């Protein structure tokens, strides 16, 4: 049995950040990392952004191997013995640990039908889509949220015909106010994307080298490839089987400890309490992965630092872009302060008079100010 002072399950940005956090406190401790991915840790945002704008593939690597961690790639942790402090992988290998981090991330939601759908999430998914785009001309993107909007823009900017299909009324309609969602939807159409809003896909049929995507309203799209971005579910099976508390993710305290001694969780899979919003939340974005991962590593190695960070996220949509922090929910009371309507401005999301979230639309360098506004629990007098 291999034994490590620190064992990390997961091979994403959170895992790499945790390795570096451990090194900051304990550079002599032994570290192991078990990942189902055959690639070492890499930056995920370029998969839908920079790599489609000629950023070199080599730029995504995080070089975790330089941090004295043993990488066990292409292996899946199957059982967790919390009492015996041991992990068994899918090849029967057993790993003992002193401290354990669950950075297991999430798995894409999938349809019950259709073959060869690219549920875009990993570097392998990027490679497959990039290769297909070398010969394919027309692509269907299912989903109008974060991933769907980015990959549709990426493909269109690479001179591909794109049809977007989603059940909502407009692109990102769950987080954007309706007028902004309508503007973005029309903007995509101006860029040549065929947007089929209000459509639910119920069948995908392969016909020779093409795919026929069918909707409940009997519409059809014939394409060379299908990409789906319809959300993820947190990978909690290992934690649940070990008896850890689960509630929309693995529940952690302010020091990122689970309900079992010496087991921590961080990243997409971790459900944590944020004091600024005074709510338990789970965040699936880069800033949270890096910041929470690093702090989890530090705390595993002996620090005692609470996680009070309010993560932000960002996106590029053709030549539009935004940064956002806090609770973005189109159902909240929303007030927009536009410098140039739908081109530059700040959108505030309020509940009970308090600002809960801020969308910085083509406004840059104001994330910290937005965090302070939310944390201050201020009641703003903003005109609709």
PyMOL commands that set and color helices and strands:
alter all, ss='L'
color gray80, all
select helices_A, chain A and resi 13-25+45-47+50-53+57-60+64-67+123-133+146-157+178-190+237-241+267-269+286-300+367-375
alter helices_A, ss='H'
color red, helices_A
select strands_A, chain A and resi 2-9+31-35+69-73+77-81+86-89+94-102+106-108+118-119+138-142+161-166+194-197+201-207+210-215+220-223+225-228+232-234+250-251+263-265+270-274+279-281+312-317+320-326+333-340+344-351+354-361
alter strands_A, ss='S'
color yellow, strands_A
deselect
rebuild
show_as cartoon
